[in-house]
């Protein structure tokens, strides 16, 4: 299933949506950056998603898998849509 969305994990606590957008914009136009935070503490959970306008941009961004970002070795994968419960 083609996707223009990537999943990122092992993100450092200091990361912001702006930093992610700045870092990944070299791969293509970004439509959304989503960092997940704990509902109670508002602390970052260490993972998030980036949606590109084009599938090819998301594929290029996979080059960052295992690379250092803000001193953390991050994981970058294609995002998989969750199936809705019936």
C-alpha positions in Angstrom: 0.0 0.0 0.0 1.7 3.3 -1.1 2.2 5.9 1.6 3.5 9.4 1.8 3.8 9.2 5.6 6.8 8.2 7.7 7.0 7.0 11.3 10.0 8.2 13.4 11.0 6.9 16.8 13.9 7.3 19.3 13.5 11.0 19.0 15.2 13.1 21.7 13.1 14.9 24.3 14.4 18.3 22.9 12.9 17.7 19.5 10.2 20.1 18.2 7.9 19.9 15.2 9.8 22.9 13.7 13.2 21.0 14.0 11.8 17.9 12.3 10.3 19.9 9.5 13.6 21.8 9.0 15.5 18.5 8.9 13.2 16.5 6.6 12.2 19.3 4.2 15.2 18.5 2.0 13.3 15.3 0.9 10.2 17.1 -0.2 7.3 19.3 0.7 5.8 18.4 4.1 2.1 18.8 4.8 2.1 17.7 8.4 4.4 17.0 11.3 3.0 15.2 14.4 4.9 14.7 17.6 3.1 12.6 20.2 3.1 13.7 23.8 1.9 12.2 27.1 -1.6 13.5 27.9 -0.9 14.0 31.6 2.7 15.3 31.6 2.8 16.8 28.1 6.3 15.3 27.8 7.3 14.0 24.4 6.9 10.3 23.9 9.9 10.0 21.6 8.0 9.3 18.4 6.0 11.0 15.7 4.9 11.1 12.0 5.7 13.3 9.0 3.4 13.4 6.0 4.8 14.5 2.7 2.9 15.7 -0.4 4.5 12.9 -2.5 5.2 9.2 -1.9 8.6 9.6 -3.4 9.6 12.2 -0.8 8.7 9.8 2.0 10.8 7.0 0.3 13.8 9.4 0.1 13.4 10.3 3.8 14.0 6.6 4.7 17.7 7.4 4.1 17.7 8.9 7.6 17.0 5.5 9.3 19.8 4.8 11.7 21.3 8.3 11.3 22.1 10.7 14.1 19.5 13.4 14.8 20.1 15.7 17.8 22.6 13.1 19.1 20.1 10.2 18.9 20.2 7.4 16.4 16.6 7.6 15.0 14.5 5.0 13.3 12.6 6.0 10.2 10.0 3.7 8.6 7.0 4.0 6.3 3.9 4.5 8.5 1.4 1.8 8.5 -2.3 2.8 8.8 -4.1 1.1 11.7 -7.1 -0.9 10.8 -10.3 0.4 12.4 -12.0 -1.9 14.9 -15.3 -3.3 13.7 
